[in-house]
Structures are given as C-alpha cells and as structure tokens.
Amino acid sequence: MKKPKWVIEKEQAKRAAASETVWLFGLHAVRDALMNPARERLRLVVTKNAEAKLAEAIAQSGMEPEISDPRKFAAPIDPESVHQGAALEVKPLDWGTLEDASMREGSGPARIVLLDRVTDPHNVGAILRSAEVFGARAVVGVQRHSAPETGSLAKTASGALERQPYLRIRNLADGIEELQKLGYYVVGLDGEATQTIEEALEGRTDRPVALVLGAEGPGLREKTKETVDALVRIDFAGGFGSLNVSNAAAVALYAARAK
C-alpha cells in the first residue's frame, strides 16, 4: 500500500532534522556545550591559544580537538564570525514536548515565554539569557517563523542555550491552547492593550503564566490576540512606549514574577 503524501513528508522532515548539525563558536558558547552532557558533539576546531583556554572543558568532554591555524581557521563558519579560535559542530538539543517543558520542576510558579515570529537570533539569544535569569521553564518559538539554533544565537545567549529549554512548535495558537488546558494563564504583550501586566496578573501570580511576545513592528498576529487570555502592556513612564523585544521579555518576566 502506497504511503500518503503527508506521511512521506513527515518522514523526510524527521530524517532531515536528524542529520542537521549546528556550528557553535566563541569561547563561552563552546565551553558550555563541551560541558553539557546532553549535547551530542561531533567536531571541535580550535587554535592553540583557544585549546589552552578550554583545556578543562575539552578534557571533560573527552573530545580530540583539531588544531587550526588562526589565519586559516578550518571550521566552515562565516569568516566574519567572532569565533575567538573555537568552533564546535553539534546536533541541536532536544528538549522534548511543550508539555514536558511546561511541567519542568523549578522554583516558584511556572513561567514560559512564547515568541510570535521573532526571527532575529540575537534577540532570541538575549531572551534565553533573561529566561534563565528569571527561572522560566522554557522559551518557545514557531518552527517556520523563529530563529533556529545557530552559532550566532548561542553566542548571544552566552551559555544559556545549553541550560534554558528552547522549543520550536508547529502552531503557536495550538501551543497556547495546550498551555491553557495545563492551567497556564496566557497573556500577550500589545502596546495598545488597556491593562498592564501587573493589573492582568493581580491575584494570579501564584499560578503558571505564559507571556507571548511578537516581532518588533508587526507585533502579535490576530490569531494570537484572539487565543490568549488577556492582552497586556508594559507600563511606561514616558510617552515613548516601545522596547526591543528582548528587553520587553526581561521586563515582562520581572513584572510577572510571583509576589
């Protein structure tokens, strides 16, 4: 019996994902990946100087590094990348399902950050750092419209990518509804909202909360706005009420902390 087209496409996508690799670069990102037991590592390229700086992490990983001339760095990464003499080829991390991430243990009530078409790896990397600082269970993007795991994202995350779950799901509205069924109160950040985060979460900070942030410019999609429990804004002191999405995520996580 011939397989349906959708089954064939799903199998092809699964095989492609399994074969996908990422080149991480920079001393901090490479060191943290070397020391992460969950990370599948394939190839390590370093200069003599970087090898000395990473000696402990390299020894812990058990990898045999390739020593490269700094003037002709052997790793296949963008020559403009600030690699600091270290690059590591890895498989992307698998953090499991959205439900897995939502049920992770942590201190205090659960917080999750959802990203609606935030594609800039530097923004996502910075959001991962803030999520780790504030103890969020996960950062979640959309498969086709979010920054994939890349060397630039890892470098901006400054190690957080190895510790902070970063998931990419097929459909954001479905993900929001799944979290709502799991007991999460889901709020979307919208500059035109009439209530602040603090006002929307008054009396609710002891329960799981998900914060949804949109791309700079277009913001949240209409479907997202219709699906969340409430639309909220950050309370600005002046008339200029706009923040970079990574800064907005940090402020929102702080505002949504358990009181």
PEBELVEN-V16752 format. One record per pair of residues at least 24 apart in sequence whose C-alpha atoms are under 7 Angstrom apart, sorted by the first residue. I is the first residue (numbers start at 1). J is the second residue. If there is no record, write none. Layout:
I;J  I;J
This chain:
20;91  21;89  21;90  21;91  21;92  22;89  22;90  22;91  22;92  22;150  22;151  23;87  23;88  23;89  23;90  23;150  23;151  24;87  24;88  24;89  24;150  24;151  24;154  25;83  25;86  25;87  25;88  25;151  25;155  26;82  26;83  26;84  26;86  26;87  26;155  27;84  27;86  28;158  28;159  29;154  29;155  29;158  29;159  30;86  30;87  30;88  31;57  32;159  32;162  33;162  34;58  34;61  35;60  35;61  36;162  39;93  40;90  40;91  41;89  41;90  41;91  42;89  42;90  43;88  43;89  44;87  44;88  44;89  45;74  45;75  45;86  45;87  45;88  46;85  46;86  46;87  47;85  47;86  50;85  50;86  92;149  95;165  95;167  101;137  101;138  102;137  104;137  109;206  109;207  109;208  109;258  110;136  110;137  110;208  110;209  111;136  111;137  111;208  111;209  111;210  112;136  112;137  112;138  112;139  112;209  112;210  112;211  113;138  113;139  113;140  113;210  113;211  113;212  114;139  114;140  114;141  114;210  114;211  114;212  114;213  115;140  115;141  115;212  115;213  115;214  116;141  116;142  116;212  116;213  116;214  116;215  116;220  117;142  117;145  117;146  117;214  117;215  118;145  118;146  118;147  118;214  118;215  119;145  119;146  119;147  120;147  121;147  121;152  121;153  122;152  122;153  122;156  123;245  123;246  124;153  125;153  125;154  125;156  125;157  126;156  126;157  126;246  127;246  127;249  128;157  128;160  128;161  128;164  129;157  129;160  130;250  132;160  132;164  134;253  138;164  138;165  138;166  139;165  139;166  139;167  140;166  140;167  140;168  141;167  141;168  141;169  142;168  142;169  142;170  142;171  142;172  143;168  143;169  143;170  173;223  173;224  173;227  176;228  183;208  184;208  184;209  184;210  185;209  185;210  185;229  186;210  186;211  186;228  186;229  186;230  187;211  187;212  187;228  187;229  187;230  187;231  187;232  188;212  188;213  188;225  188;228  188;230  188;231  188;232  189;213  189;231  189;232  189;233  190;231  190;232  190;233  191;233  193;231  193;232  193;233  194;232  195;232  195;233  196;232  196;233  196;234  196;235  197;232  197;233  197;234  197;255  197;256  198;255  198;256  200;232  205;256  205;257  205;258  205;259  206;258  215;245  216;244  216;245
